[in-house]
Amino acid sequence: ADAISCFTFSVEDSNVVAVGSRDARITLLNLSPSMVLRFLCGHTGPVVDLVFAPTSSMLLSCSLDKSVRLWNSESGECLRLVRTEFG
């Protein structure tokens, strides 16, 4: 994996953290016990920001590939993709 570019903790479960990296990957980690839950793949540029929804397992990510993605963090499925003209 490449360098970490951002991270955020789940609001529902403070043991879960989403980590974005410059290699365009998002890694979901459980901190206790320490383990990788899943990888979220779809971005083609560095992930620059992540935020969990306050009352669900939804995760928003934005990337320098000029896209914003809505993920179901439990299944790893990308539910929505929005492309922008801004980078």
N, C-alpha and C positions, 0 to 999 in steps of 0.2 A: 504494500500500500504506500501511497504517497503521503506527504505532510498533511496534518490536520488543518483544515481551514475554518471550521466552526463546529459547535456542538450545542446541544440543548437537552435538558432533562424532561422526562415525561411528567405531566401534571398528575396523571392518575397513579403512577408508580415511580417513586423517586429512585428506585434501583435501576430504572431503564434510562439509557442515554442514547441519543442519536448523534453520530459523529460524521461530519462531512469532510471530504478530502479533496485535494487538488487533482486527484486522478478520476474525479467525477463520480466516485462511489460514496454511498451512505451506508454506514455500518450501525446496526442496532445492537447494543450491548446490554447485558444484565450485569450489574456490578456485584450483586450478592445472591447466588454464587457467581463468580466471574466467568462469563461465557458469551460468545457471539450468538445472538439470536437469529439474525439474518442480514443479508446484504440487499440493499435497494439499488438496482441498476437501471439506468435509463438516461441520465444526463450524459452529455458528451463533452462538457467543460467543467471546470472546477466548481464545486458546490460552495456557495458563499454565505448562505443563511438557512437556518432551520428553525421551525417553531411547531410545537405540539399544540393541538386544539385543547382548550381547557377542560372539556367534558367528554372527550372521546379518544380513541386511539388514532385519530387522523394526524398526519404530519405534513406540513408544507415545507417544500424545499425550493430554493432558487439558485440558479447557476449562471455562470458566465456564458453558457450556451444560449442565453437569452430566453430561458424557459422557467416557468414555475410549475411544479408538480404537486398534486395532492395524493398522498399515499395512505393506504390502510396499513398501519405499522404492524398489525397482528398477522396479516396474510402476506404482506410485501407487495400487494397489487397497487399499481399506479391507477388511481381512479379518474384523474383529470390531468390534462396537459394544456397549459396556456403558453403560447409563444409570443414574445414581445419584440419590438424593434429596438428596444433599449438594452444596452449591455452592462 
